[in-house]
Amino acid sequence: MIRKIVVLLTFGCLWPGLGVAQQVESTLTVQTPATGTTQTAGQSPLGLEDLVREALQKNPAVQSASHTVEAQRRRVPQAKTLPDPTVGIGWAGNITPFSVQSGDPSSYRSVAASQQLLYPGKLKLRGEIASKEADAASLDLEAVRRRVTVDVKTAYFEYWFYDRAIQTTLKDKDLLSKLSQIAEARYRVGKGVQQDVLRSQVEISLLLQRLTVLQQQRNTSQARLNTLLARSPEAPLPPAENIERSPLNYSLDDLYRLARQNDPGLHREEQMIERNQLAVNLAQKDYYPDLSVGYMYQQRPMMPDMHGMTFTVNIPVFYKSKQREEVRQATEERLSAETSRDNRKNELNFELKQQYLAAKASDELLRLFSEGVVPQSSLALESSMSAYQVGTVDFLSVIGNFSTVLNYEIDYYRELANYQTALARMESMVGVDLTSTAVQPGNQRPAGGE
């Protein structure tokens, strides 16, 4: 449709002053639709899946969370192990080390060893608590991986959009430049007015201003992608692959259900509830004393050697200010974890509803652009061109209608990027693939564009 409009517009502009306009005829070539950022020969397009894979391997946040998981795993065997035994040596007699007094039965050399034995069940509970903390760290790692994934996808869709917006704007600028040449040629032979020439030049300047802003925004999205990939912000990136709209085949209730099943934040809160319940059980066992077993060997001068055993228990006489408060602390931490889980459910439902509504709104706008706005604006442009040929519409109206058609194309790309971004954000919560990219022969464009 747009190609047809360009041909008709060029013909309409040339018809009144065909003889004079022949001097610029060699520059009037029909423009093809934007097909993305120009690629260097042999340069492959930037694939989203490759970027996500690289980010998950190199992103420092993912690596940090991975090391945290490994550190937590190393705590489990420590928590399940008895305290270290103690060994001691000593003597009684002379001040000289290991020197005893002959004939004195109270003088001796000794070796002693002791081991603390915790009340049955304490070591097991400590190991289970450490294991739950390691599981929570694993879920934190999964949450970080999903967050990095959605950040990469969001930056990618932005990068893709600015590529398309720049190319569309460049195409608009080229066409307006040629139309400005036509208006100037007609003005020189008295077939047009100077206002047409000046207005076309103003429109070109406005497009140059837009290009400057779009280029800055594209550079920002490129720097964001490079940062997520642990590259230099200035590292060059090839153009993004063309994307197509991914169908959303889940209802909101389905998404709620999937989020409850797969959200790592919610599962982490569940793990912390179980961990804190184990901590309550451990605190209750601290009311019971631990046992220490000791052995001592004594060597005495001119006397038989002696062997001794000791059994020691701690008595929780300060239970009111220690063990009882420990149980209360652990109970409050469990209640806090339960409340945190409920809060995560509420936040999850809100975030899902927010992104679901955003995706539905963008989807509706995409259909509106494809089925209504672009075809209607194209018809308005055709009508203005026909009226211009008979002199009932001025040249500026034709330029304005043509710019409107191209602006709606940029709006279409913007909504497509917004739609895919909303799906990516829901994807991180529900744990299923909602987005996809596909290489197409050309850009996906609004219906009505050819």
CORURMO-V536021 format. One record per pair of residues at least 24 apart in sequence whose ideal C-beta (glycine too) atoms are under 8 Angstrom apart, sorted by the first residue. I is the first residue (numbers start at 1). GAP is how many residues later the second one is. If there is no record, write none. Layout:
I,GAP / I,GAP
This chain:
1,373 / 1,374 / 1,377 / 1,447 / 1,448 / 1,449 / 2,31 / 2,376 / 2,403 / 2,404 / 2,407 / 2,446 / 2,447 / 2,448 / 3,27 / 3,28 / 3,29 / 3,30 / 3,447 / 4,446 / 5,373 / 5,376 / 5,377 / 5,380 / 5,397 / 5,400 / 6,24 / 6,25 / 6,169 / 8,374 / 8,377 / 9,170 / 9,372 / 9,376 / 9,389 / 9,393 / 10,168 / 10,172 / 12,373 / 12,374 / 12,376 / 12,377 / 12,386 / 13,166 / 13,169 / 13,170 / 13,173 / 13,375 / 13,382 / 13,385 / 14,168 / 15,374 / 16,170 / 16,175 / 16,176 / 16,373 / 17,165 / 17,168 / 17,169 / 17,172 / 17,174 / 17,175 / 19,170 / 20,165 / 20,166 / 20,168 / 20,169 / 20,171 / 21,161 / 21,164 / 21,165 / 23,162 / 24,154 / 24,157 / 24,158 / 24,161 / 27,151 / 27,154 / 28,150 / 28,154 / 31,140 / 31,143 / 31,144 / 33,138 / 33,409 / 33,410 / 33,412 / 33,416 / 33,417 / 34,130 / 34,133 / 34,134 / 34,136 / 34,137 / 34,375 / 34,409 / 35,132 / 35,407 / 35,408 / 36,127 / 36,128 / 36,131 / 36,203 / 36,204 / 36,206 / 36,407 / 37,126 / 37,129 / 37,130 / 37,202 / 37,203 / 38,201 / 39,199 / 39,200 / 40,198 / 43,195 / 43,196 / 44,194 / 45,193 / 45,194 / 45,195 / 45,196 / 45,197 / 45,394 / 46,110 / 46,113 / 46,191 / 46,192 / 46,193 / 46,194 / 46,195 / 47,194 / 47,390 / 48,104 / 48,105 / 48,108 / 48,192 / 48,193 / 48,195 / 48,389 / 49,388 / 51,101 / 51,105 / 51,174 / 51,178 / 52,97 / 52,100 / 52,101 / 54,175 / 55,93 / 55,94 / 55,97 / 55,173 / 55,174 / 55,175 / 56,89 / 56,92 / 56,93 / 58,171 / 58,172 / 59,89 / 59,169 / 59,170 / 59,171 / 60,170 / 61,83 / 61,86 / 61,87 / 62,79 / 62,82 / 62,83 / 62,86 / 65,72 / 65,75 / 65,76 / 65,79 / 65,80 / 66,75 / 68,69 / 68,72 / 68,73 / 69,65 / 69,68 / 69,69 / 69,71 / 69,72 / 71,66 / 72,58 / 72,61 / 72,62 / 72,64 / 72,65 / 73,61 / 75,55 / 75,58 / 75,59 / 76,51 / 76,54 / 76,55 / 76,58 / 77,50 / 78,52 / 79,44 / 79,47 / 79,48 / 79,50 / 79,51 / 80,43 / 80,44 / 80,46 / 80,47 / 80,50 / 81,42 / 82,33 / 82,34 / 82,35 / 82,36 / 82,41 / 83,32 / 83,33 / 83,35 / 85,28 / 85,29 / 85,30 / 86,27 / 86,28 / 86,29 / 87,24 / 87,25 / 87,26 / 88,24 / 88,25 / 100,200 / 100,201 / 101,200 / 102,199 / 102,200 / 103,198 / 103,199 / 104,197 / 105,195 / 105,198 / 107,193 / 107,194 / 108,190 / 108,191 / 108,192 / 108,198 / 109,189 / 109,190 / 110,186 / 110,187 / 110,188 / 110,189 / 111,185 / 111,186 / 112,182 / 112,183 / 112,184 / 112,185 / 113,181 / 113,182 / 113,183 / 114,178 / 114,179 / 114,180 / 114,181 / 114,196 / 114,198 / 115,177 / 115,178 / 115,179 / 116,174 / 116,175 / 116,176 / 117,173 / 117,174 / 117,175 / 117,176 / 118,172 / 119,166 / 119,169 / 119,170 / 119,171 / 119,172 / 121,164 / 122,160 / 122,163 / 122,164 / 122,168 / 125,153 / 125,156 / 125,157 / 125,160 / 126,156 / 128,150 / 129,146 / 129,149 / 129,150 / 129,153 / 132,139 / 132,140 / 132,142 / 132,143 / 132,146 / 133,142 / 135,136 / 136,132 / 136,135 / 136,136 / 136,139 / 139,125 / 139,126 / 139,128 / 139,129 / 139,132 / 140,124 / 140,128 / 142,122 / 143,121 / 143,122 / 143,125 / 146,118 / 146,281 / 146,282 / 146,285 / 147,281 / 148,80 / 149,275 / 149,278 / 149,279 / 150,274 / 150,275 / 150,277 / 150,278 / 151,73 / 151,77 / 152,73 / 152,76 / 152,77 / 153,267 / 153,268 / 153,271 / 153,274 / 153,282 / 154,267 / 154,270 / 154,271 / 155,66 / 155,69 / 155,70 / 155,73 / 156,69 / 156,84 / 157,86 / 157,260 / 157,263 / 157,264 / 157,267 / 158,59 / 158,63 / 158,66 / 158,259 / 158,263 / 159,59 / 159,62 / 159,63 / 159,66 / 159,78 / 159,81 / 160,80 / 160,81 / 160,82 / 160,83 / 160,257 / 161,252 / 161,253 / 161,255 / 161,256 / 162,52 / 162,53 / 162,55 / 162,56 / 162,59 / 163,55 / 163,76 / 163,77 / 164,246 / 164,249 / 164,279 / 165,49 / 165,245 / 165,248 / 165,249 / 166,45 / 166,48 / 166,49 / 166,52 / 168,238 / 168,241 / 168,242 / 168,245 / 169,38 / 169,41 / 169,42 / 169,45 / 169,237 / 169,241 / 170,41 / 171,235 / 172,35 / 172,231 / 172,234 / 173,31 / 173,34 / 173,35 / 173,38 / 175,227 / 176,24 / 176,27 / 176,28 / 176,31 / 176,223 / 176,227 / 177,27 / 179,220 / 179,223 / 180,24 / 183,212 / 192,203 / 195,201 / 196,198 / 196,199 / 196,200 / 199,197 / 199,200 / 200,195 / 200,196 / 200,199 / 203,196 / 203,200 / 241,196 / 241,197 / 241,198 / 242,195 / 242,196 / 242,197 / 242,198 / 242,200 / 242,201 / 242,202 / 243,173 / 243,177 / 243,194 / 243,195 / 243,201 / 244,192 / 244,193 / 244,194 / 244,196 / 244,200 / 245,118 / 245,121 / 245,171 / 245,174 / 245,175 / 245,199 / 246,174 / 246,177 / 246,188 / 246,189 / 246,190 / 248,111 / 248,112 / 248,115 / 248,175 / 248,186 / 250,180 / 250,182 / 250,184 / 252,100 / 252,101 / 252,104 / 255,97 / 255,101 / 255,171 / 255,174 / 255,175 / 256,93 / 256,96 / 258,172 / 258,173 / 258,174 / 259,89 / 259,90 / 259,93 / 259,170 / 259,171 / 259,172 / 260,85 / 260,88 / 261,170 / 262,167 / 262,168 / 262,169 / 262,170 / 263,81 / 263,85 / 263,166 / 263,167 / 263,168 / 265,79 / 265,83 / 266,75 / 266,78 / 266,79 / 266,82 / 269,68 / 269,71 / 269,72 / 269,75 / 270,71 / 272,65 / 272,68 / 272,69 / 273,61 / 273,64 / 273,65 / 273,68 / 275,62 / 276,54 / 276,57 / 276,58 / 276,60 / 276,61 / 277,57 / 279,51 / 279,54 / 279,55 / 280,47 / 280,50 / 280,51 / 280,54 / 282,48 / 283,40 / 283,43 / 283,44 / 283,46 / 283,47 / 284,43 / 286,30 / 286,36 / 286,37 / 286,40 / 287,29 / 287,32 / 287,36 / 288,28 / 289,24 / 289,25 / 289,26 / 289,27 / 290,24 / 348,81 / 351,74 / 351,78 / 352,74 / 352,77 / 352,78 / 355,67 / 355,68 / 355,70 / 355,71 / 356,66 / 356,70 / 358,60 / 358,64 / 359,60 / 359,63 / 359,64 / 359,67 / 362,53 / 362,54 / 362,56 / 362,57 / 362,60 / 363,56 / 365,46 / 365,50 / 366,46 / 366,49 / 366,50 / 366,53 / 369,39 / 369,42 / 369,43 / 369,46 / 369,77 / 370,42 / 370,76 / 370,77 / 370,78 / 371,76 / 373,35 / 373,73 / 374,31 / 374,34 / 374,35 / 374,38 / 374,72 / 374,73 / 374,74 / 374,75 / 375,72 / 375,73 / 377,24 / 377,27 / 377,28 / 377,31 / 378,27 / 378,70 / 380,24 / 381,24 / 408,38 / 409,36 / 409,37 / 409,40 / 412,33 / 412,34 / 416,28
